[in-house]
């Protein structure tokens, strides 16, 4: 994605406990009347953070339309490695739920929406499916290039055309493991990643065993939002690109989406992975961000 500068007001930093002894950092932006404004909780992708360009971009657009925004860092992301003696992974939808429930309780919020990108898209869709209609404050969900089918996407990432992406992810994941081993030597061993040259191998050797899964296959099977997308009970937008280089949404998952009247699936021919650049035409040209905020506004009007 092309670099860009996205100006935002200084956020209010919140450290939120998502599990005993585990905290994540949220960068929050509030409207004057925060209780009645829609609060957008945005979740980044693999090896991203609250400062990823798409996170700042969606925050800027939502704020301009009168929404609150909480840019959530997943565990260990955004410089928070010391706040969690665990790794992060695609099954931790409960962390997003804990952030949402904490903010609802502390700020007396009445309306929230979840927005996720890639890995974060899997997390918000998984949480929405798990919650169903049990949380009336949840008004809408949007996901961009969500990794709904984790195994298929991990395997696609290993295709020759995607090796540069994969090498980047594996390098960053190994660096994070090395830092975790320094901070929590009793829990982590850097040697666990020895020989891992693909994301699947890293997940098999590190993510799965350190996170309570049998292996990568078990992790991918249990953590995929594809399992629960049919249970989503609030207005939901899924934006995907046919030319996404590595996120693969399987036909069985697409069938579940099509069978759920609450989920709108929008696939473009071009857009890559979470890019979706278009002619500016009165705005900055980041098409998916515009689609999301328009969708959130229309969901509130229904």
BARORO-708102 format. One line per field, with one value per residue: x, y, z of N, C-alpha, C in turn; chain. Coordinates in steps of 0.05 Angstrom, whole numbers. Layout:
% BARORO-708102
n_px	c(X|...)
n_py	c(Y|...)
n_pz	c(Z|...)
ca_px	c(X|...)
ca_py	c(Y|...)
ca_pz	c(Z|...)
c_px	c(X|...)
c_py	c(Y|...)
c_pz	c(Z|...)
kette	c(A|...)
This chain:
% BARORO-708102
n_px	c(17|10|50|23|5|-35|-72|-90|-127|-95|-96|-135|-103|-117|-107|-129|-153|-157|-156|-140|-85|-68|-61|-84|-70|-110|-123|-160|-211|-255|-321|-357|-406|-400|-430|-476|-459|-440|-393|-335|-297|-236|-195|-131|-90|-47|15|7|-14|-45|-29|-24|-32|-84|-114|-110|-132|-187|-203|-199|-238|-285|-287|-295|-347|-375|-369|-345|-280|-242|-179|-154|-100|-76|-57|10|22|38|79|70|90|107|62|34|40|35|25|-4|-61|-104|-151|-168|-218|-245|-215|-226|-280|-276|-252|-293|-336|-314|-307|-360|-382|-351|-357|-410|-433|-478|-481|-443|-394|-358|-297|-253|-190|-163|-129|-152|-203|-221|-224|-264|-310|-314|-324|-374|-405|-403|-427|-478|-545|-540|-518|-542|-520|-484|-483|-466|-421|-359|-314|-252|-221|-221|-190|-221|-219|-171|-132|-131|-114|-64|-37|-40|-8|42|51|93|89|76|117|150|116|106|157|167|128|142|194|182|149|185|221|188|178|230|236|195|216|259|232|198|226|214|169|176|214|263|285|245|225|262|282|233|204|159|93|56|90|113|67|55|99|104|60|13|28|43|-3|-43|-63|-65|-35|-16|-59|-101|-105|-118|-167|-200|-199|-221|-265|-301|-329|-371|-396|-447|-480|-481|-516|-525|-525|-477|-417|-376|-318|-281|-227|-221|-170|-139|-77|-67|-108|-157|-223|-265|-309|-349|-352|-367|-418|-443|-442|-474|-522|-537|-577|-562|-512|-473|-438|-386|-349|-294|-262|-210|-163|-128|-93|-127|-122|-150|-151|-177|-202|-196|-243|-271|-257|-205|-193|-187|-220|-245|-247|-282|-328|-339|-350|-394|-429|-434|-461|-509|-529|-542|-584|-625)
n_py	c(-24|45|95|142|202|209|252|256|273|277|216|186|144|78|24|-39|-94|-157|-209|-247|-214|-197|-146|-99|-45|10|62|116|158|210|236|297|284|226|183|173|173|131|81|61|5|-12|-62|-86|-121|-180|-171|-116|-53|-4|41|29|47|40|36|86|114|96|113|169|181|162|193|243|239|241|198|159|131|73|51|-10|-46|-111|-164|-155|-121|-57|-41|-65|-111|-125|-127|-174|-241|-278|-301|-271|-289|-314|-332|-303|-276|-263|-224|-178|-175|-166|-115|-85|-92|-71|-17|-3|-8|28|77|83|70|65|46|7|-11|-59|-63|-94|-114|-161|-208|-184|-177|-230|-237|-199|-216|-268|-258|-231|-272|-307|-277|-268|-248|-229|-184|-124|-74|-78|-56|-60|-91|-93|-119|-123|-156|-206|-259|-309|-364|-396|-436|-443|-392|-388|-427|-406|-362|-384|-394|-387|-334|-303|-303|-261|-231|-270|-280|-231|-230|-276|-262|-218|-242|-277|-241|-217|-261|-269|-223|-232|-276|-253|-220|-254|-304|-353|-371|-372|-396|-381|-417|-448|-432|-447|-464|-453|-430|-413|-384|-422|-462|-433|-424|-477|-493|-454|-414|-448|-490|-457|-432|-466|-501|-562|-568|-533|-545|-556|-507|-472|-494|-487|-433|-404|-356|-374|-415|-394|-354|-358|-347|-294|-237|-183|-124|-132|-121|-148|-138|-155|-172|-199|-205|-209|-226|-268|-280|-327|-343|-395|-435|-461|-427|-379|-395|-399|-346|-323|-346|-321|-269|-223|-210|-174|-184|-158|-161|-140|-135|-117|-95|-117|-135|-108|-57|-26|22|80|128|194|231|270|253|219|174|124|71|27|43|86|58|29|68|92|48|39|85|80|34|51|84|51)
n_pz	c(0|-15|17|64|97|153|187|255|314|379|413|467|510|527|571|571|605|580|593|652|678|628|582|533|488|472|427|435|408|420|411|429|454|475|491|461|409|354|367|338|337|317|287|273|223|214|244|245|273|318|292|239|170|147|192|215|173|170|219|215|176|201|248|225|211|258|293|349|357|371|366|365|391|380|425|446|404|374|408|457|480|531|562|560|575|534|466|406|367|314|336|379|390|435|460|431|444|499|501|476|513|559|545|533|584|616|591|584|535|480|429|386|336|298|264|221|193|148|186|231|210|209|265|282|254|274|328|323|303|346|386|364|371|422|445|447|440|399|335|281|234|199|152|120|69|99|135|133|124|149|140|84|68|93|65|13|20|17|-35|-94|-117|-74|-38|-20|12|51|72|96|137|167|184|216|255|279|301|339|372|392|423|460|485|512|548|575|595|618|594|538|483|439|404|387|339|302|237|215|158|134|143|159|180|222|253|265|295|334|345|351|392|435|446|461|422|384|336|275|239|274|301|257|242|287|299|257|230|193|215|245|217|196|238|249|269|261|219|169|133|84|51|-4|-50|-114|-134|-89|-62|-25|13|17|7|18|-24|7|51|27|12|62|77|36|50|96|113|138|124|78|20|-15|-71|-108|-173|-172|-123|-89|-29|20|-2|-47|-80|-111|-160|-134|-133|-100|-50|-12|-42|-20|-25|3|56|52|35|82|123|99|99|154|170|140|163|214|202|188)
ca_px	c(0|26|51|8|4|-63|-72|-111|-122|-82|-116|-134|-93|-129|-97|-153|-148|-174|-155|-124|-56|-62|-73|-79|-72|-129|-121|-189|-218|-283|-337|-365|-425|-391|-448|-496|-446|-431|-364|-323|-273|-221|-175|-112|-82|-22|38|0|-18|-64|-18|-24|-45|-112|-127|-112|-150|-215|-209|-202|-264|-306|-288|-307|-376|-387|-367|-322|-263|-222|-161|-145|-76|-78|-36|38|26|40|98|58|98|111|36|21|59|24|25|-31|-68|-129|-174|-173|-241|-253|-201|-243|-304|-269|-249|-319|-352|-302|-313|-389|-388|-338|-365|-439|-438|-503|-479|-416|-390|-332|-285|-228|-175|-147|-132|-172|-229|-230|-231|-290|-331|-316|-338|-402|-419|-406|-447|-505|-561|-540|-507|-557|-504|-470|-501|-457|-394|-348|-288|-238|-203|-218|-178|-242|-210|-143|-114|-128|-99|-36|-25|-37|15|66|55|117|84|72|139|160|97|110|183|164|112|158|215|170|140|209|231|170|184|255|231|179|234|274|214|186|243|203|147|182|240|267|293|220|220|284|275|207|207|132|75|45|110|115|43|56|120|104|34|-5|35|44|-30|-62|-73|-49|-16|-27|-85|-121|-108|-133|-195|-216|-198|-232|-292|-319|-345|-394|-406|-475|-494|-481|-544|-527|-516|-448|-406|-350|-306|-259|-218|-215|-141|-124|-57|-65|-132|-175|-249|-272|-337|-368|-356|-383|-445|-454|-446|-497|-547|-543|-588|-550|-485|-471|-412|-379|-323|-285|-242|-183|-162|-105|-99|-134|-113|-174|-147|-195|-199|-205|-271|-282|-245|-177|-189|-186|-248|-256|-253|-307|-350|-344|-364|-421|-445|-441|-482|-534|-539|-555|-609|-646)
ca_py	c(0|69|109|167|215|212|268|250|286|260|197|179|117|61|-3|-54|-122|-174|-235|-241|-207|-191|-120|-89|-16|22|91|124|186|213|259|311|267|200|161|168|170|104|77|42|-9|-22|-82|-88|-147|-193|-154|-88|-40|18|62|22|68|35|41|115|124|92|130|196|183|158|217|265|234|242|173|154|109|61|35|-31|-62|-138|-171|-153|-103|-29|-37|-74|-139|-130|-127|-200|-263|-296|-292|-265|-307|-308|-342|-287|-258|-254|-199|-156|-173|-154|-86|-74|-92|-52|11|1|-4|51|102|82|71|52|35|1|-25|-72|-61|-109|-118|-185|-223|-170|-183|-256|-233|-185|-234|-290|-247|-226|-298|-318|-261|-269|-225|-227|-158|-105|-50|-83|-47|-66|-102|-91|-132|-119|-179|-222|-286|-326|-391|-392|-456|-437|-367|-394|-442|-387|-344|-398|-396|-372|-306|-289|-309|-237|-225|-290|-276|-208|-238|-295|-247|-202|-260|-287|-219|-214|-284|-264|-203|-245|-293|-236|-209|-276|-328|-378|-380|-373|-405|-372|-440|-462|-424|-455|-478|-444|-411|-405|-378|-447|-474|-418|-430|-504|-496|-433|-404|-469|-502|-437|-420|-486|-517|-586|-561|-512|-553|-553|-478|-460|-504|-477|-404|-392|-345|-389|-434|-381|-332|-362|-339|-265|-228|-154|-116|-137|-117|-161|-128|-172|-168|-224|-208|-211|-246|-291|-287|-344|-349|-420|-436|-467|-403|-361|-404|-391|-316|-318|-355|-304|-244|-201|-205|-165|-191|-142|-168|-125|-149|-108|-83|-128|-141|-85|-32|-15|49|88|156|209|238|284|244|212|151|98|63|9|60|101|39|22|89|95|26|43|106|70|15|66|97|31)
ca_pz	c(0|-17|43|66|123|161|211|274|340|398|425|496|511|547|574|578|612|564|607|676|674|599|575|506|486|453|423|433|400|430|405|453|467|467|498|440|383|348|373|320|348|294|293|251|213|223|248|243|299|316|275|210|154|143|218|218|153|177|242|205|163|221|265|210|209|284|307|365|346|388|349|384|386|390|444|438|381|381|430|483|486|560|575|557|574|514|438|395|345|300|351|404|387|462|467|419|460|525|496|471|537|578|536|537|613|628|578|581|506|473|402|377|311|296|238|221|168|146|210|247|199|220|293|287|244|293|352|316|301|373|401|353|379|452|454|432|434|373|314|254|232|173|150|94|62|123|132|144|121|156|128|56|65|100|42|-9|26|11|-64|-102|-122|-49|-20|-8|34|72|85|113|160|183|197|238|276|293|317|362|390|405|444|481|500|530|569|591|588|629|577|510|474|412|387|377|311|285|213|204|136|124|164|169|197|247|268|274|315|355|352|361|418|456|450|469|400|379|315|258|229|296|304|235|242|310|301|233|231|176|231|257|201|192|262|252|271|257|192|166|106|79|27|-13|-77|-128|-138|-64|-68|-8|28|2|19|5|-33|29|68|12|13|88|76|19|63|119|102|152|114|50|9|-38|-83|-131|-189|-164|-96|-75|-1|37|-14|-58|-88|-132|-166|-110|-137|-78|-25|-16|-60|-5|-30|23|80|45|36|110|138|87|108|182|171|130|183|236|192|184)
c_px	c(18|27|35|8|-26|-63|-96|-106|-108|-102|-114|-125|-106|-115|-120|-145|-167|-175|-138|-94|-48|-76|-66|-83|-92|-124|-149|-192|-248|-295|-346|-386|-419|-411|-467|-484|-440|-401|-354|-298|-260|-199|-157|-106|-56|1|32|-2|-39|-54|-15|-40|-75|-127|-131|-132|-180|-222|-214|-230|-287|-309|-301|-337|-389|-386|-343|-306|-244|-204|-147|-120|-82|-55|-8|43|26|58|89|67|100|84|22|41|49|29|-2|-36|-97|-154|-183|-195|-250|-239|-217|-268|-299|-265|-276|-335|-340|-309|-343|-395|-376|-349|-396|-447|-463|-501|-450|-417|-362|-322|-258|-216|-160|-150|-152|-200|-239|-239|-259|-314|-335|-331|-368|-418|-423|-426|-475|-521|-560|-529|-520|-542|-489|-490|-492|-429|-385|-320|-277|-218|-199|-208|-197|-234|-180|-124|-109|-111|-70|-22|-21|-13|41|70|78|112|81|95|150|142|104|136|182|150|129|181|205|161|163|221|214|175|210|252|215|197|252|257|204|201|231|181|155|211|244|274|268|215|242|274|248|212|181|115|62|65|113|91|44|76|117|75|16|3|36|17|-51|-75|-54|-27|-29|-55|-107|-126|-125|-163|-212|-218|-212|-260|-311|-338|-371|-406|-436|-492|-494|-509|-547|-518|-486|-440|-379|-341|-281|-252|-212|-185|-126|-103|-57|-89|-151|-200|-261|-302|-357|-373|-372|-413|-458|-460|-472|-523|-554|-552|-576|-523|-485|-442|-407|-351|-317|-265|-213|-185|-139|-113|-102|-125|-137|-171|-166|-189|-210|-234|-284|-272|-218|-172|-186|-214|-260|-264|-279|-331|-358|-360|-392|-439|-453|-463|-508|-546|-553|-582|-631|-664)
c_py	c(25|84|135|177|219|227|260|266|266|242|196|149|101|34|-19|-83|-140|-203|-230|-237|-200|-166|-114|-59|-7|52|101|154|189|238|272|295|238|178|154|164|140|102|55|31|-22|-40|-87|-117|-157|-174|-124|-77|-18|40|53|42|64|40|71|126|120|109|159|200|180|182|240|263|233|217|174|131|100|43|15|-44|-90|-143|-168|-133|-74|-24|-46|-103|-145|-133|-154|-222|-285|-285|-283|-284|-301|-318|-325|-267|-247|-229|-175|-152|-160|-124|-73|-71|-73|-23|17|8|22|78|104|84|56|38|31|-13|-37|-70|-76|-113|-144|-203|-211|-174|-210|-253|-221|-202|-257|-281|-243|-252|-310|-303|-264|-244|-219|-201|-136|-79|-53|-77|-56|-77|-98|-104|-129|-141|-197|-250|-306|-356|-392|-411|-449|-412|-372|-408|-424|-369|-357|-402|-378|-342|-290|-292|-284|-228|-244|-286|-252|-216|-257|-280|-231|-219|-271|-266|-215|-237|-279|-243|-215|-263|-277|-227|-231|-302|-354|-389|-385|-381|-398|-395|-454|-455|-433|-472|-470|-423|-403|-398|-403|-461|-460|-423|-458|-508|-477|-426|-425|-480|-482|-426|-441|-502|-541|-580|-540|-519|-549|-523|-466|-469|-491|-447|-389|-381|-359|-407|-421|-359|-334|-352|-309|-254|-197|-148|-118|-134|-131|-151|-145|-166|-195|-228|-205|-233|-270|-298|-302|-350|-373|-419|-443|-444|-382|-369|-397|-361|-310|-326|-338|-276|-219|-193|-197|-170|-174|-149|-152|-141|-142|-95|-94|-136|-115|-58|-16|15|56|118|173|218|250|275|233|187|124|86|46|24|75|82|32|43|95|73|30|64|95|50|28|78|76|26)
c_pz	c(0|10|42|94|130|188|229|299|359|412|455|497|534|548|586|583|597|575|631|670|646|591|546|507|464|451|416|425|406|418|431|468|460|473|476|413|379|354|355|333|324|302|269|243|225|222|242|271|296|298|246|195|151|170|222|197|160|201|233|193|182|239|251|208|237|301|326|352|368|370|368|374|396|410|431|415|390|405|457|491|515|575|574|556|555|486|430|372|335|314|374|400|414|471|456|436|487|522|492|497|558|571|539|566|624|617|575|552|500|445|395|351|311|268|239|194|169|170|229|237|208|249|297|276|263|318|346|314|329|389|390|360|409|463|438|425|408|350|286|256|203|173|122|90|87|118|145|144|125|142|98|51|72|77|18|-5|19|-19|-73|-106|-97|-29|-6|16|57|87|104|139|178|197|220|261|292|311|342|382|405|428|467|498|520|553|587|585|598|610|548|505|445|393|376|348|292|261|201|182|123|148|176|187|223|264|280|297|338|363|364|388|441|463|456|447|395|358|297|247|249|300|282|235|264|310|278|238|213|191|241|241|196|215|266|250|268|229|189|137|104|51|20|-42|-90|-133|-112|-67|-50|10|10|18|4|-3|-11|47|53|12|40|89|60|32|87|109|116|141|84|42|-16|-48|-107|-147|-180|-136|-79|-47|15|25|-25|-64|-112|-139|-142|-111|-111|-51|-31|-33|-46|-4|-8|48|75|46|65|124|126|97|137|185|162|149|206|227|189|208)
kette	c(A|A|A|A|A|A|A|A|A|A|A|A|A|A|A|A|A|A|A|A|A|A|A|A|A|A|A|A|A|A|A|A|A|A|A|A|A|A|A|A|A|A|A|A|A|A|A|A|A|A|A|A|A|A|A|A|A|A|A|A|A|A|A|A|A|A|A|A|A|A|A|A|A|A|A|A|A|A|A|A|A|A|A|A|A|A|A|A|A|A|A|A|A|A|A|A|A|A|A|A|A|A|A|A|A|A|A|A|A|A|A|A|A|A|A|A|A|A|A|A|A|A|A|A|A|A|A|A|A|A|A|A|A|A|A|A|A|A|A|A|A|A|A|A|A|A|A|A|A|A|A|A|A|A|A|A|A|A|A|A|A|A|A|A|A|A|A|A|A|A|A|A|A|A|A|A|A|A|A|A|A|A|A|A|A|A|A|A|A|A|A|A|A|A|A|A|A|A|A|A|A|A|A|A|A|A|A|A|A|A|A|A|A|A|A|A|A|A|A|A|A|A|A|A|A|A|A|A|A|A|A|A|A|A|A|A|A|A|A|A|A|A|A|A|A|A|A|A|A|A|A|A|A|A|A|A|A|A|A|A|A|A|A|A|A|A|A|A|A|A|A|A|A|A|A|A|A|A|A|A|A|A|A|A|A|A|A|A|A|A|A|A|A|A|A|A|A|A|A|A|A|A)
